[in-house]
Amino acid sequence: MKMVGQSPQRDDIPRKVDGSAKWAVDVKLPGMVHARNVKPPVAGATVTSIDESSVRSLPGFVKVVHNKNYVAVVCEREEQAIAAARQLKVSWKKPDAQPFPSSEDLFTHIRSTTPTSSGRPNVTGDPDAALSGAAKTLEADYDVPFQGHVAIGPAHALADPSNDQMTIYSNDMKSYGMRNGVATFLQIPRDRVRVVWMDGPQGYGRTAADDAGFEAAYLAKELGRPVRVQWMREEETAWDTKGPAFAITLRGGLDANGQPRGARLQRPRGRSRPSRHTTNRTRC
């Protein structure tokens, strides 16, 4: 409460103006290497073969890391990793069936498919009685497509396995969640995982760069040296964690004076969220 009514100075402005600000993307450690992912051509594809000889002779090549359908190339320098990821020959098997419908059929699919999960409705008052006594009822369907976060800068992180702990430098907004997740993912004690939050370019768009943090930590454990991962722009656009698509049906009722009597929001299909029902005793 000591800050209420005050106008404190922002401590980040001076270092952003004079260029002294250090972002997660700027961190450099002795012996660090750079990694780039190699993504499949379509979602749901599986790796059938990798020709490591296609990149082994490239300058700075360190290793191709392959685990199930995750593929990454590690090199001494960043531009070397970019070149190696583009040159690595990987054979992929497309899925027998599409993992999700096309954009044209998306909302038909959502509305016709039985939900796999449901939440308990949050009901206030008696919406059925309010709607049945309404002088006028209105109903509308709303479709919301997948939303790309389209961050200003692609996801990135640097993981350091030195000193018998995993230290991750990241601008991910969920530092504690990343710490818990990496500890579980790598099967190491939580007190041996340290996440250092730093400024980054993803305040606009997605600030959840935890996937890059997980990848960096995994690769650092595999190689035993600091690994910096940065997604490519096209990778960020295609493979970031999308805001889910959903479809809702909203019904409302008005009394003779045109005032709201009640509303019912059907449980949105396509994402887990409880439905909301309300009468005119609460705000919609």
Summary of the structure (lengths in Angstrom):
residues: 284
radius of gyration: 24.8
end to end distance: 31.4
largest distance: 79.7
contacts: 810
relative contact order: 0.19
helix: 28%
strand: 29%
